[in-house]
Amino acid sequence: MIPTQFEYVKAGSVQEAVSLLSQHGDAKLLAGGHSLIPAMKLRLSAPETLIDISGIDELNDIRRAEDKLDVGAFVTHRTVEFSQEVKDSCAVLAEAAAQIGDPIVRNRGTIGGSLAHADPAADYPALVLALNAEIHVTGPSGERTIAADGFFQGLFETALADDEIITRISFPVLASGQGAAYEKFPHPASRFAVVGVCASVSIDKGICSAVRIAVTGAAATAFRATDVESALTGHALDENTIADATKRVADPADLNGDMFASEEYRAHLCNVLARRAIARAATNA
Ligand SMILES: Cc1cc2nc3c(=O)[nH]c(=O)nc-3n(C[C@H](O)[C@H](O)[C@H](O)COP(=O)(O)OP(=O)(O)OC[C@H]3O[C@@H](n4cnc5c(N)ncnc54)[C@H](O)[C@@H]3O)c2cc1C
């Protein structure tokens, strides 16, 4: 199918993108187009106007500012994958970006587009939740920051308003004693996560002082495995402790089941991938 007819405009700045969003009632921002264009071709989405944000330089850089790594919303998965700044500050992000789709998807798809789209099988949602990232957005009334914990609200649903644009995502730089890892069971064709688990741990004198574990692909939206986090906090992350804590990461009744993986199989993947991600995060700390 081909998309319904639409108007195309190009924004030169964040402010211009915001005012174009307000001017054109039924408009969508166009970033890499790797989620939006397929949805338009399937007529699942039929915006009257597309606002191209590819020419906005301020959305396209990666900067380290003290203990934060700021990634612009228009930064592609490929740039994240190969950025030395990302590898030095928050290597798990590069590790996850390298596992997204195929080279064409990684060359075009952007981190802001992925978060705004909130596909239940996307990789970055697990990363922003486990790393406790902040999502910076700009709208008609100015800028605001949304904590990762409050960003994903349901299937393809986020805390972003229709007239807001994601400008950048701030990730904490991983300090000494902190480690993170991402484990994914990819769909064999698309490489989307059938299940993906990101773990981020802080180890102090051999004891886990803080941990965040987030799961994507398994349910309508990415979620944190808070029971597992509680079971690990205050303990040494040895093999038995990790195995005990990851026996039931999620209840199959809360998970998606489809022709690729049943609810029970996804629950099993959650346990296995959480165990691996926590063990590797602890080794990296
Ligand atoms: C074959 C295939 C395989 C894929 N495999 C994976 C995978 O393994 N893992 C994975 O995570 N993803 C995967 N993807 C999705 C891919 O990563 C998309 O590129 C990404 O999800 C959307 O980013 P985009 O830049 O293409 O956004 P677009 O498609 O341009 O936009 C998506 C949505 O986000 C909105 N938007 C875009 N930028 C902003 C912004 N800055 N602020 C506010 N709203 C914005 C748009 O208006 C639109 O509603 C795959 C896609 C394809 C086609």
The ligand as an SDF file (V2000), in Angstrom:
LIG
                    3D

 53 58  0  0  0  0  0  0  0  0999 V2000
   13.0050   -3.9510    9.6760 C   0  0  0  0  0  0  0  0  0  0  0  0
   13.0790   -3.1730   10.9500 C   0  0  0  0  0  0  0  0  0  0  0  0
   13.7260   -3.7390   12.0500 C   0  0  0  0  0  0  0  0  0  0  0  0
   13.8050   -3.0440   13.2400 C   0  0  0  0  0  0  0  0  0  0  0  0
   14.4320   -3.6360   14.3010 N   0  0  0  0  0  0  0  0  0  0  0  0
   14.4900   -2.9850   15.4770 C   0  0  0  0  0  0  0  0  0  0  0  0
   15.1440   -3.5720   16.6020 C   0  0  0  0  0  0  0  0  0  0  0  0
   15.6950   -4.6500   16.5550 O   0  0  0  0  0  0  0  0  0  0  0  0
   15.1440   -2.8650   17.7540 N   0  0  0  0  0  0  0  0  0  0  0  0
   14.5750   -1.6170   17.8700 C   0  0  0  0  0  0  0  0  0  0  0  0
   14.6200   -1.0210   18.9380 O   0  0  0  0  0  0  0  0  0  0  0  0
   13.9800   -1.0360   16.8090 N   0  0  0  0  0  0  0  0  0  0  0  0
   13.9300   -1.6790   15.6260 C   0  0  0  0  0  0  0  0  0  0  0  0
   13.3420   -1.0860   14.5550 N   0  0  0  0  0  0  0  0  0  0  0  0
   12.7530    0.2680   14.7090 C   0  0  0  0  0  0  0  0  0  0  0  0
   13.7960    1.3140   14.3700 C   0  0  0  0  0  0  0  0  0  0  0  0
   14.7640    1.3630   15.3810 O   0  0  0  0  0  0  0  0  0  0  0  0
   13.1210    2.6800   14.1990 C   0  0  0  0  0  0  0  0  0  0  0  0
   13.9590    3.4370   13.4590 O   0  0  0  0  0  0  0  0  0  0  0  0
   12.8320    3.4380   15.4610 C   0  0  0  0  0  0  0  0  0  0  0  0
   12.0020    2.7360   16.3120 O   0  0  0  0  0  0  0  0  0  0  0  0
   12.1260    4.7620   15.1440 C   0  0  0  0  0  0  0  0  0  0  0  0
   13.0810    5.7130   14.9040 O   0  0  0  0  0  0  0  0  0  0  0  0
   12.9910    6.6320   13.6290 P   0  0  0  0  0  0  0  0  0  0  0  0
   14.0620    7.6520   13.7830 O   0  0  0  0  0  0  0  0  0  0  0  0
   12.9990    5.8160   12.4060 O   0  0  0  0  0  0  0  0  0  0  0  0
   11.5800    7.3750   13.8560 O   0  0  0  0  0  0  0  0  0  0  0  0
   10.3900    7.6960   12.8550 P   0  0  0  0  0  0  0  0  0  0  0  0
    9.9060    6.4570   12.2060 O   0  0  0  0  0  0  0  0  0  0  0  0
   10.7590    8.8360   11.9770 O   0  0  0  0  0  0  0  0  0  0  0  0
    9.3160    8.2210   13.9080 O   0  0  0  0  0  0  0  0  0  0  0  0
    8.6790    7.3290   14.8040 C   0  0  0  0  0  0  0  0  0  0  0  0
    7.6950    8.1370   15.6800 C   0  0  0  0  0  0  0  0  0  0  0  0
    8.4210    8.9760   16.5790 O   0  0  0  0  0  0  0  0  0  0  0  0
    8.0640   10.3640   16.3580 C   0  0  0  0  0  0  0  0  0  0  0  0
    9.3160   11.1090   16.5420 N   0  0  0  0  0  0  0  0  0  0  0  0
   10.4730   10.9370   15.8650 C   0  0  0  0  0  0  0  0  0  0  0  0
   11.4360   11.7250   16.3770 N   0  0  0  0  0  0  0  0  0  0  0  0
   10.8600   12.4110   17.3930 C   0  0  0  0  0  0  0  0  0  0  0  0
   11.3420   13.3820   18.3290 C   0  0  0  0  0  0  0  0  0  0  0  0
   12.6150   13.8180   18.3300 N   0  0  0  0  0  0  0  0  0  0  0  0
   10.4720   13.8770   19.2500 N   0  0  0  0  0  0  0  0  0  0  0  0
    9.1850   13.4490   19.2950 C   0  0  0  0  0  0  0  0  0  0  0  0
    8.6820   12.5460   18.4360 N   0  0  0  0  0  0  0  0  0  0  0  0
    9.5090   12.0190   17.5100 C   0  0  0  0  0  0  0  0  0  0  0  0
    7.4830   10.4120   14.9650 C   0  0  0  0  0  0  0  0  0  0  0  0
    6.6030   11.4900   14.8140 O   0  0  0  0  0  0  0  0  0  0  0  0
    6.7800    9.0670   14.8870 C   0  0  0  0  0  0  0  0  0  0  0  0
    5.5350    9.1320   15.5240 O   0  0  0  0  0  0  0  0  0  0  0  0
   13.2460   -1.7420   13.3400 C   0  0  0  0  0  0  0  0  0  0  0  0
   12.6170   -1.1580   12.2280 C   0  0  0  0  0  0  0  0  0  0  0  0
   12.5400   -1.8640   11.0490 C   0  0  0  0  0  0  0  0  0  0  0  0
   11.8710   -1.2250    9.8680 C   0  0  0  0  0  0  0  0  0  0  0  0
  1  2  1  0
  2  3  1  0
  2 52  2  0
  3  4  2  0
  4  5  1  0
  4 50  1  0
  5  6  2  0
  6  7  1  0
  6 13  1  0
  7  8  2  0
  7  9  1  0
  9 10  1  0
 10 11  2  0
 10 12  1  0
 12 13  2  0
 13 14  1  0
 14 15  1  0
 14 50  1  0
 15 16  1  0
 16 17  1  0
 16 18  1  0
 18 19  1  0
 18 20  1  0
 20 21  1  0
 20 22  1  0
 22 23  1  0
 23 24  1  0
 24 25  2  0
 24 26  1  0
 24 27  1  0
 27 28  1  0
 28 29  2  0
 28 30  1  0
 28 31  1  0
 31 32  1  0
 32 33  1  0
 33 34  1  0
 33 48  1  0
 34 35  1  0
 35 36  1  0
 35 46  1  0
 36 37  1  0
 36 45  1  0
 37 38  2  0
 38 39  1  0
 39 40  1  0
 39 45  2  0
 40 41  1  0
 40 42  2  0
 42 43  1  0
 43 44  2  0
 44 45  1  0
 46 47  1  0
 46 48  1  0
 48 49  1  0
 50 51  2  0
 51 52  1  0
 52 53  1  0
M  END
$$$$
